[in-house]
């Protein structure tokens, strides 16, 4: 949290154990493709970074329940976001999004969507 990170490491040493990842208030501009190796990740907070896009592999985070991406520079979400069917909360406030992919309709457990600007 607020460590001045510019990026996440390409590989994590304990990919099968991480359930909660809080990287708020950094300067991360892109995510590594192998973030999806975090098979048990349930909560991901990337609020207030410099993300412009998400990797297409992002949809492989199948047990993710909460995703915080507010206050970035996202212009588009990958269509694969609709594959994260466990997702309950997604915060996309204060980004550069013009639209969200229709696949977001696949997120049947979604109870909170933040799109404020």
C-alpha positions as CSV (number, residue, x, y, z in Angstrom):
1,X,0.0,0.0,0.0
2,X,1.6,3.2,-1.2
3,X,5.0,1.7,-1.6
4,X,5.9,3.5,-4.9
5,X,5.7,0.3,-6.9
6,X,6.1,0.7,-10.6
7,X,5.2,-2.9,-11.4
8,X,4.3,-6.2,-9.8
9,X,6.9,-9.0,-10.0
10,X,6.6,-11.3,-13.0
11,X,6.4,-14.4,-10.7
12,X,5.3,-14.7,-7.2
13,X,7.0,-17.2,-4.9
14,X,3.7,-18.5,-3.4
15,X,1.2,-18.4,-6.2
16,X,-1.1,-21.0,-4.7
17,X,-1.5,-19.2,-1.3
18,X,-2.2,-15.6,-2.1
19,X,-5.9,-14.7,-1.5
20,X,-5.7,-11.0,-0.9
21,X,-3.5,-8.6,-2.8
22,X,-3.6,-4.9,-1.9
23,X,-1.6,-2.6,-4.2
24,X,-3.5,0.6,-3.8
25,X,-1.8,4.0,-4.3
26,X,1.2,3.0,-6.3
27,X,2.4,3.8,-9.9
28,X,1.7,0.4,-11.5
29,X,1.1,0.9,-15.2
30,X,0.6,-2.7,-16.3
31,X,0.0,-6.1,-14.9
32,X,2.0,-9.2,-15.6
33,X,0.3,-11.9,-17.6
34,X,1.2,-14.4,-15.0
35,X,-0.9,-12.7,-12.4
36,X,-3.4,-15.3,-13.3
37,X,-1.2,-17.9,-11.6
38,X,-2.7,-16.6,-8.3
39,X,-5.4,-19.3,-8.5
40,X,-6.8,-18.6,-5.0
41,X,-6.9,-14.8,-5.4
42,X,-10.3,-13.5,-4.0
43,X,-9.6,-9.8,-3.5
44,X,-7.5,-7.6,-5.7
45,X,-7.2,-3.8,-5.0
46,X,-5.4,-1.7,-7.5
47,X,-7.1,1.5,-6.7
48,X,-5.1,4.7,-7.6
49,X,-2.5,3.4,-10.0
50,X,-1.7,4.2,-13.6
51,X,-3.3,1.2,-15.4
52,X,-4.5,1.9,-18.9
53,X,-5.5,-1.7,-19.7
54,X,-5.8,-5.2,-18.2
55,X,-4.2,-8.3,-19.8
56,X,-6.7,-10.5,-21.7
57,X,-5.7,-13.4,-19.4
58,X,-7.3,-11.5,-16.5
59,X,-10.5,-13.5,-17.0
60,X,-8.7,-16.6,-15.7
61,X,-8.9,-15.2,-12.1
62,X,-11.9,-17.4,-11.6
63,X,-12.4,-17.2,-7.8
64,X,-11.9,-13.4,-7.6
65,X,-14.8,-12.0,-5.6
66,X,-13.8,-8.3,-5.3
67,X,-11.9,-6.2,-7.8
68,X,-11.0,-2.5,-7.1
69,X,-9.7,-0.6,-10.1
70,X,-11.0,2.9,-9.3
71,X,-8.8,5.9,-10.0
72,X,-6.7,4.4,-12.8
73,X,-6.6,5.4,-16.5
74,X,-8.5,2.4,-17.9
75,X,-9.9,3.0,-21.3
76,X,-11.2,-0.5,-21.9
77,X,-11.8,-3.8,-20.1
78,X,-11.0,-7.1,-21.7
79,X,-14.0,-9.2,-22.8
80,X,-12.7,-12.0,-20.6
81,X,-13.8,-10.0,-17.6
82,X,-17.1,-11.9,-18.1
83,X,-15.3,-15.2,-17.2
84,X,-14.8,-14.1,-13.5
85,X,-18.2,-15.4,-12.5
86,X,-17.4,-15.4,-8.8
87,X,-17.1,-11.6,-8.9
88,X,-19.4,-9.8,-6.4
89,X,-17.9,-6.3,-6.4
90,X,-16.2,-4.3,-9.1
91,X,-15.2,-0.7,-8.7
92,X,-14.3,1.1,-11.9
93,X,-14.9,4.7,-10.7
94,X,-12.8,7.6,-12.1
95,X,-11.3,5.9,-15.1
96,X,-11.4,6.8,-18.8
97,X,-14.0,4.0,-19.7
98,X,-16.5,4.9,-22.4
99,X,-18.2,1.5,-22.2
100,X,-18.0,-1.8,-20.5
101,X,-18.1,-5.1,-22.4
102,X,-21.4,-6.8,-22.7
103,X,-19.8,-9.9,-21.2
104,X,-20.1,-8.2,-17.8
105,X,-23.7,-9.5,-18.0
106,X,-22.2,-13.0,-17.3
107,X,-21.3,-11.9,-13.8
108,X,-24.4,-13.3,-12.1
109,X,-23.0,-12.8,-8.5
110,X,-22.3,-9.2,-9.0
111,X,-24.0,-7.0,-6.4
112,X,-21.9,-3.8,-6.6
113,X,-20.7,-2.0,-9.7
114,X,-19.0,1.4,-9.2
115,X,-18.9,3.6,-12.4
116,X,-18.9,7.1,-10.9
117,X,-16.9,9.8,-12.6
